[in-house]
Amino acid sequence: MASSTDDVMALPPASAGYAAIHRDFRWQVPSRYNIARDICGRWAEDRARFALYYEDEAGNTSAWTFWDIQREANRLSNVLGALGTQRGDRVAIMMPQRPHTGVAHVAIYQMGAVALPLSHLFGPDALEFRLADAEAHVAIVDDSTLPKLLEVVDRLPKLRHIIGVDIAPETAAAAGVKPWERVLEHASPRYVPADTAADDPALIIYTSGTTGNPKGTLIAHRSLIGNLSGFVCSHDYFPQSGDMFWSPADWAWTGGLFDVLLPVWRFGMPLLAYKGRFEAEKAFELIEKYGIRNTFLFPTALKMMMKTVPDPKARYDIDLRSIMSAGEPVGEAVFSWAREKLGVTINEMFGQTEMNYVIGNCGAAWPARPGAMGRAYPGHRVSIIDEEGNELPPGATGEVAVHRQCNGQDDPVLMLEYWKRPDATAEKFTPQGWGRTGDLARLDEDGYFWYQGRADDVFKSSGYRIGPSEIENCLLRHAAVANAAVIGVPDETRGAVVKAFIVLQRGVAGDDALVAALQDHVRQTLAPYETPKAIEFVESLPMTTTGKVQRRILRQREEEIRGKS
């Protein structure tokens, strides 16, 4: 197939400075393009080029070249074709980080089918809704996800085939599961990829569903290209000699796919897949063992690492080159720790499933400002808009929005549509061409965005507009605090007051004296109206599978408590 994947963007050198990089950048999106060819096929001819190193919690390891990945993907494509998979059909991938997950993505994309990645952490109800809504006809699972699928499979008439990895023979036979090893064993390792357009759909990723049912975001092959400028910049001009990538981000999400697996392989570079729970000390062990130079870590993970191992270089022989973080603001405490103790400036990034990797920092090309989201990455026109879709001036708080065009070109990062939701798709975009994010921020005179919170996380107290992030980061700087979340709770006098939920460091007791100390800490650092009027010590905070604090759940809990009182 025709392709121009070797030069899909012209990124000016870091020395040019931000203004010139953004002004002179141009996308070069070919009309015919397939993710599988770009991330694997073109590298597979070099049989010695490593794509993946794998380790699980038990210590089992393996190594895969791009040639290995491609041959296994070809076999899987042939198997899926024999099962009736055609272009546009949805195939679910329900596995954690492991080689088979990467193989499945390559196999599905090169067929022109549509991948449906689903987190291995999903419960049966979450799986059922997404599988039914997407009308998936094949699901690829492993031993960790099959039991949950079997709880709902009888209610999924469109799901006709299950392919299983590491499934016991007796379980596979009883459940009608086709064992991966057996069905691929005799399949041909040769496959002719489909000739796909850049605008053809490649995958569906469901949003978190904070209001109502989750929405399926239909993403085109070209979206990978749209992520590349931000990815390269956030890792200080990736790739460089010796780069090696790892992230605990789940490959079922935008963060794991478009921030890790797909762009790393697009540049023909290796990465580590670790199948196991995230633990701070284990993270440092992996970074040391595999010589990890580049990573994407959620702020929650970074906070755990900072609190658990305050001086990592005193314990581990590590040499990180770049850290990207996203999902929540990093905060000055973590930012300073990384710079002082790891020798790395964290490049924060902002995006969402519908339009990923649009704002962020690049220490190699422009200075990061602690607490700032960063600037618009090359190839993206980003601004702050009001409810009517009008751009707001610097200093004003409004909604972050991404325009369909930048420098006279269509922005390839934008989603195609919400799956079977034309109403929601129409609501996502303004008549002026702005794609709404639902996140609030302000823009300063230098083009840096400053996060103010989700639209539904921001509240008013005594006329003051309050976002949770600044208060949470302030609390985190206190030695007793391991993690914190802030919400507004109704108050008859002030409209709302600040309440903080605090996870304490191990061995620290929560008492009235500590409450007073934490309140004073915020009062002295921020403003009196930002001081928590109530503090509750909790064992843990409700988190999404992508590492974001679910303040919505905390608000719901407060409402339930008030309703009972």
C-alpha positions in Angstrom: 0.0 0.0 0.0 1.1 3.6 -0.6 2.5 5.2 2.5 4.7 8.1 3.6 5.2 7.0 7.2 8.9 7.9 7.3 8.2 11.6 7.4 4.7 12.4 8.6 5.7 15.6 10.3 8.4 18.2 10.0 9.4 19.2 13.6 11.8 22.1 13.7 14.9 21.6 16.0 14.6 22.4 19.7 17.0 25.2 19.3 14.5 27.1 17.2 12.5 28.0 20.2 8.8 27.7 20.9 7.4 30.4 18.6 9.3 29.2 15.6 8.5 25.5 16.3 4.8 26.1 16.5 4.7 28.6 13.6 6.7 26.5 11.2 5.4 23.0 12.0 3.4 21.2 9.3 1.6 17.8 9.3 2.3 15.5 6.4 -0.5 13.1 6.6 -0.6 10.6 3.7 -4.0 9.8 2.1 -3.4 6.0 2.6 -2.1 5.1 6.0 -2.4 2.2 8.5 -1.2 2.2 12.1 0.1 -1.5 11.9 2.4 -0.8 9.0 3.8 2.3 10.7 4.4 0.8 14.1 5.5 -2.7 13.1 5.5 -3.8 9.5 8.2 -1.4 8.3 10.5 -2.4 11.2 10.0 -6.2 10.9 12.4 -6.6 8.0 15.2 -6.0 10.5 15.0 -9.4 12.4 17.4 -8.1 15.1 15.4 -5.0 16.1 13.8 -5.5 19.5 10.3 -4.3 20.1 9.4 -5.6 23.5 10.8 -6.9 26.8 8.3 -8.6 29.0 8.2 -9.4 32.7 5.4 -10.5 35.1 5.0 -10.5 38.8 6.4 -14.0 39.1 9.6 -13.0 37.4 8.9 -14.7 34.1 10.6 -12.8 31.2 10.7 -12.8 27.4 12.0 -10.7 24.5 10.3 -10.0 21.2 11.6 -8.5 18.0 9.4 -6.5 15.6 9.8 -9.6 13.3 8.4 -11.8 16.1 5.5 -9.4 16.7 4.7 -9.1 12.9 4.7 -12.9 12.3 2.4 -13.6 15.2 0.2 -10.7 14.2 0.0 -12.2 10.7 -1.1 -15.5 12.1 -3.8 -13.8 14.2 -5.1 -11.8 11.3 -5.5 -15.0 9.3 -7.3 -16.6 12.2 -9.6 -13.6 12.7 -10.3 -13.6 8.9 -11.3 -17.3 9.1 -13.7 -16.4 11.9 -15.4 -14.0 9.7 -13.8 -10.7 10.7 -14.2 -8.1 8.0 -13.1 -4.4 7.6 -14.9 -2.3 10.2 -15.8 -5.2 12.5 -15.0 -4.7 16.2 -12.6 -7.0 17.9 -12.2 -6.6 21.7 -8.8 -6.8 23.4 -9.2 -7.6 27.1 -5.7 -8.2 28.4 -3.1 -6.3 30.5 0.4 -5.4 29.4 1.8 -8.5 27.7 3.2 -9.3 24.2 -0.1 -10.8 23.0 -1.8 -7.4 23.6 0.6 -5.7 21.2 0.3 -8.5 18.7 -3.5 -8.2 18.8 -3.4 -4.5 18.1 -1.2 -4.9 15.0 -3.3 -7.8 13.7 -6.6 -5.9 14.0 -5.3 -2.6 12.5 -3.7 -4.3 9.5 -7.0 -6.0 8.7 -8.9 -2.7 8.6 -10.9 -3.9 11.5 -11.6 -1.8 14.6 -9.9 -2.6 17.9 -11.9 -2.3 21.1 -9.4 -2.2 24.0 -11.0 -2.9 27.4 -9.2 -2.7 30.7 -8.5 -5.9 32.6 -9.6 -4.0 35.7 -13.2 -3.6 34.4 -15.9 -5.5 36.2 -18.6 -7.6 34.4 -21.1 -4.8 34.1 -18.6 -2.4 32.5 -17.5 -5.1 30.1 -21.1 -6.0 29.2 -22.1 -2.4 28.3 -19.0 -1.7 26.1 -19.1 -5.1 24.3 -22.8 -4.8 23.6 -22.7 -1.1 22.5 -19.7 -1.7 20.2 -21.3 -5.0 18.9 -18.0 -6.8 19.2 -18.1 -10.2 17.5 -14.7 -11.5 18.8 -13.0 -11.0 22.2 -9.4 -11.8 22.9 -8.8 -12.5 26.6 -6.3 -14.0 29.0 -6.7 -15.9 32.3 -7.2 -12.6 34.2 -10.2 -11.4 32.2 -12.0 -14.6 31.0 -13.9 -15.2 34.3 -15.5 -11.7 34.2 -16.4 -12.1 30.6 -18.0 -15.5 31.2 -20.4 -13.8 33.8 -22.0 -11.8 31.0 -21.3 -13.7 27.7 -24.8 -15.2 27.7 -26.2 -11.6 27.4 -24.0 -10.8 24.4 -25.5 -12.4 21.3 -23.2 -10.5 18.9 -20.1 -11.9 20.6 -19.6 -15.2 18.6 -15.9 -16.1 19.3 -13.5 -15.9 22.3 -9.8 -16.4 21.8 -7.9 -17.1 25.1 -4.3 -16.7 26.2 -3.0 -18.9 29.0 -6.4 -20.6 29.5 -6.4 -24.0 31.1 -7.5 -26.7 28.5 -10.4 -27.9 30.6 -11.6 -24.3 31.2 -11.3 -23.5 27.5 -13.2 -26.6 26.5 -16.0 -26.0 28.9 -16.4 -22.3 28.0 -16.0 -22.7 24.2 -12.8 -20.6 24.2 -10.4 -21.0 21.3 -6.9 -21.3 22.8 -4.5 -18.8 21.2 -1.6 -21.2 21.0 -3.7 -23.9 19.3 -5.6 -21.8 16.7 -2.5 -19.8 15.7 -0.2 -22.8 15.5 -1.1 -23.8 12.0 -2.0 -20.3 10.7 0.1 -18.8 8.0 2.8 -16.2 9.1 2.1 -14.3 5.9 -0.6 -11.7 5.5 -1.2 -8.9 3.0 -2.4 -5.8 4.9 -5.5 -4.0 3.9 -5.1 -0.7 2.0 -6.7 1.8 4.5 -7.3 5.5 4.3 -5.8 7.7 7.0 -9.4 8.7 7.9 -10.6 5.0 8.3 -11.5 4.0 11.8 -8.9 2.1 13.8 -10.2 1.7 17.3 -12.9 2.6 19.8 -12.0 3.8 23.3 -14.8 4.4 25.8 -14.8 7.5 27.9 -15.1 7.2 31.7 -18.8 8.0 31.7 -18.8 10.6 34.5 -22.2 11.7 33.4 -24.4 8.9 32.1 -23.2 5.9 30.1 -19.7 5.9 28.7 -19.3 7.1 25.1 -17.3 5.2 22.5 -14.8 7.5 20.9 -14.1 6.4 17.3 -10.5 7.1 16.4 -9.0 7.1 13.0 -5.6 5.7 11.9 -4.4 9.3 11.4 -4.8 10.0 15.1 -1.5 8.3 15.8 0.2 10.9 13.6 -1.6 13.7 15.4 -0.1 12.5 18.7 3.5 12.4 17.5 4.6 16.1 17.8 3.4 16.1 21.5 5.0 12.7 22.2 8.3 13.8 20.7 8.3 17.1 22.6 7.2 15.7 25.9 10.2 13.3 25.9 12.6 16.1 24.9 12.9 15.0 21.3 12.4 11.3 21.4 14.0 9.1 20.2 17.6 9.4 21.2 20.4 6.8 21.3 19.9 4.4 24.2 16.2 5.3 24.8 14.2 2.6 26.5 10.5 3.2 27.5 8.3 1.9 30.3 5.0 3.1 31.8 2.5 1.4 34.1 -0.3 3.0 32.0 -2.9 0.4 30.9 -2.7 -0.3 27.2 -6.5 -0.3 27.1 -6.6 3.5 27.5 -5.5 6.4 25.4 -2.6 7.0 27.9 -1.2 3.5 27.5 -1.8 3.3 23.7 -1.2 6.7 22.2 1.2 7.9 24.9 3.3 4.7 25.1 2.9 1.6 23.0 1.9 3.0 19.6 4.3 6.1 19.4 7.3 4.1 20.8 6.9 1.4 18.2 6.2 4.0 15.6 9.8 5.1 16.1 11.1 1.6 16.1 12.2 1.7 19.7 11.9 -0.9 22.4 9.7 -0.8 25.5 9.1 -2.8 28.6 5.7 -4.5 29.3 5.2 -5.4 33.0 2.2 -7.5 34.0 1.8 -6.6 37.6 0.5 -4.2 40.2 2.1 -0.8 40.4 4.3 -0.4 43.5 6.8 2.4 44.0 9.8 0.3 44.9 9.1 -2.2 42.1 8.9 0.7 39.6 12.4 1.8 40.6 13.6 -1.8 40.4 12.3 -2.1 36.8 13.8 1.3 35.8 17.2 0.1 37.1 17.0 -3.5 35.7 16.0 -2.6 32.2 17.9 0.7 31.9 14.7 2.7 31.4 15.4 6.2 30.1 11.8 7.4 29.3 8.6 7.0 31.2 5.0 8.2 31.5 3.9 8.3 35.1 0.6 9.5 36.4 0.9 12.1 39.2 -0.5 9.5 41.7 2.3 7.2 40.8 4.9 9.9 41.1 3.5 10.9 44.5 3.8 7.3 45.7 7.4 7.1 44.4 8.4 10.4 46.1 6.9 9.5 49.4 8.2 5.9 49.4 11.7 6.5 48.0 12.6 10.1 48.7 16.2 9.8 47.5 16.0 7.1 44.7 19.5 7.6 43.3 20.9 6.7 46.7 19.3 3.2 46.4 19.1 2.6 42.6 21.5 2.9 39.7 19.1 4.8 37.4 19.5 7.3 34.6 16.2 8.6 33.5 16.2 11.1 30.6 12.6 12.1 30.3 9.4 11.9 32.3 5.9 12.8 31.0 3.0 13.1 33.3 -0.7 13.6 32.7 -4.2 13.0 34.1 -3.9 15.5 37.0 -1.6 18.4 37.8 1.8 17.2 39.1 2.2 20.0 41.6 5.3 21.9 42.7 6.3 19.3 45.4 6.6 16.4 42.9 8.0 18.7 40.2 10.8 19.9 42.5 11.5 16.3 43.8 12.0 15.0 40.3 14.3 17.8 39.3 16.4 17.5 42.5 16.4 13.8 43.1 16.1 12.3 39.6 17.7 15.1 37.6 14.7 15.2 35.3 12.3 18.0 34.6 8.8 16.5 34.3 7.1 17.5 31.1 3.4 17.7 31.9 0.9 16.9 29.2 -2.8 17.5 28.7 -5.2 15.8 26.3 -8.2 13.5 26.3 -9.3 10.5 24.4 -11.1 12.6 21.8 -8.1 14.9 21.2 -5.0 13.6 22.8 -1.5 15.2 23.3 -2.4 18.8 22.5 -0.8 20.8 25.4 2.3 20.2 27.3 5.9 21.0 28.0 9.2 20.3 26.4 12.2 21.0 28.5 14.5 20.8 25.5 12.7 23.6 23.6 10.9 25.8 26.1 11.0 26.1 29.9 8.5 24.3 32.1 6.7 26.3 34.7 5.8 24.4 37.8 2.0 24.0 38.0 1.4 24.9 34.4 -0.1 22.5 31.9 2.3 23.8 29.3 1.8 25.3 25.8 0.0 24.1 22.7 2.1 21.4 21.1 3.1 21.9 17.4 0.3 21.3 15.0 -2.5 22.1 17.5 -4.5 25.3 17.9 -5.6 25.4 21.5 -7.4 28.2 23.3 -9.8 29.1 26.1 -13.4 29.7 25.2 -16.6 30.8 26.8 -19.9 28.9 26.8 -20.8 30.4 23.4 -17.5 29.2 21.8 -15.8 32.6 21.8 -12.1 32.9 22.5 -11.3 34.5 25.8 -8.3 36.9 26.5 -5.3 35.9 28.6 -6.0 35.8 32.3 -9.7 34.7 31.9 -10.9 31.3 33.1 -12.8 29.2 30.5 -13.0 25.9 28.8 -9.9 24.4 27.1 -10.8 23.8 23.4 -8.9 22.5 20.4 -9.7 23.8 16.9 -10.2 21.5 13.9 -7.5 23.4 12.1 -4.0 24.7 12.8 -1.8 26.6 10.4 -4.3 26.1 7.7 -4.3 22.3 8.0 -6.8 19.8 9.5 -5.6 18.6 12.8 -5.2 14.8 12.5 -5.5 14.2 16.3 -9.2 14.8 16.5 -11.6 11.9 16.9 -14.0 10.9 14.1 -17.1 10.8 16.2 -18.8 9.3 19.2 -19.9 5.8 18.3 -23.6 5.8 17.5 -24.0 9.1 19.3 -24.5 11.9 16.7 -26.1 14.1 19.3 -23.0 13.9 21.6 -20.7 14.4 18.6 -22.6 17.6 17.7 -22.4 18.9 21.2 -18.6 18.3 21.3 -17.8 20.9 18.7 -18.9 24.5 18.4 -20.0 26.2 15.2 -16.6 28.0 15.2 -14.8 24.6 14.9 -13.7 24.3 18.5 -13.6 20.9 20.2 -14.7 21.2 23.8 -12.7 19.4 26.5 -14.8 20.0 29.6 -11.7 21.2 31.4 -11.2 24.7 32.8 -8.0 26.6 32.6 -6.6 30.1 32.1 -4.1 31.2 29.5 -1.3 33.5 30.5 0.4 36.1 28.3 3.2 33.7 27.3 0.8 31.0 26.1 1.0 28.7 29.1 -2.2 27.0 30.3 -3.0 26.8 34.0 -5.4 24.1 35.0 -8.4 25.0 37.1 -10.2 21.7 37.2 -13.0 19.8 35.5 -16.0 22.0 35.0 -17.9 19.9 37.5 -15.0 20.0 40.0 -14.8 23.8 40.3 -17.1 25.4 42.9 -17.8 28.8 44.5 -17.4 29.7 48.1 -18.4 33.1 49.3 -18.1 34.3 45.7 -14.6 32.9 45.2 -14.1 30.4 42.4 -12.1 27.5 43.7 -10.5 24.6 41.9 -9.2 21.6 43.9 -5.8 21.1 42.3 -3.9 24.0 44.0 -5.2 23.0 47.5 -4.4 19.3 46.9 -0.9 20.1 45.9 -0.4 22.4 48.9 -1.6 19.6 51.2 0.7 17.1 49.6 3.7 19.2 50.5 3.0 18.5 54.2 5.1 15.7 55.5 2.2 13.8 57.0 0.2 13.6 53.7 0.5 10.7 51.2 -2.4 11.8 49.0 -5.3 14.3 49.1 -8.5 15.1 47.3 -10.6 18.3 47.7 -14.3 18.9 46.9 -16.8 21.6 47.7 -19.6 20.7 50.0 -22.8 22.7 50.4 -23.0 25.4 53.0 -25.9 27.6 53.8 -23.8 30.7 54.5 -21.0 30.5 51.9 -22.7 28.4 49.2 -20.0 25.8 49.5 -16.9 25.2 51.7 -13.7 23.2 51.1 -13.5 19.7 52.4 -10.3 17.7 52.1 -9.9 13.9 52.1 -6.5 12.9 53.3 -4.5 9.7 53.0 -1.8 9.8 55.7 1.7 8.5 55.5 2.3 5.1 57.1 2.6 5.4 60.8 1.0 8.9 61.1 -2.1 9.2 63.3 -4.9 11.5 62.2 -6.2 13.6 65.1 -7.5 17.1 65.9 -4.0 18.5 66.2 -3.1 17.3 62.8 -6.3 18.7 61.3 -5.4 22.1 62.8 -1.9 21.9 61.5 -3.0 21.0 58.0 -5.5 23.9 58.0 -2.8 26.3 59.1 -0.5 24.9 56.4 -3.0 25.8 53.7 -4.0 29.1 55.3 -0.3 30.2 55.4 0.4 29.1 51.9 -2.7 29.9 49.9 -5.7 32.0 50.8 -8.0 31.9 53.8 -11.0 31.0 51.6 -9.1 28.0 50.2 -8.5 26.6 53.7 -10.4 23.3 54.2 -13.2 23.8 56.7 -13.5 20.0 57.1 -10.8 17.3 56.9 -11.5 13.6 56.8 -8.7 11.0 57.1 -9.3 8.0 54.8 -7.5 4.8 54.0 -7.6 5.4 50.2 -9.1 7.6 47.6 -11.5 6.5 44.8 -9.4 6.3 41.6 -10.1 5.6 38.0 -8.1 2.8 36.3 -6.1 5.6 34.7 -4.9 7.1 38.0 -7.3 10.0 38.3 -9.0 10.9 41.6 -12.8 10.4 41.3 -14.0 13.5 43.1 -17.5 12.7 41.7 -17.7 9.7 44.0 -16.6 11.7 47.0 -19.3 14.3 46.2 -21.9 11.5 45.8 -20.9 10.0 49.2 -21.3 13.4 50.9 -24.7 13.8 49.3 -25.8 10.4 50.6 -24.5 11.3 54.1 -26.5 14.5 54.1 -29.6 12.8 52.8 -29.5 10.4 55.8 -28.9 13.1 58.4 
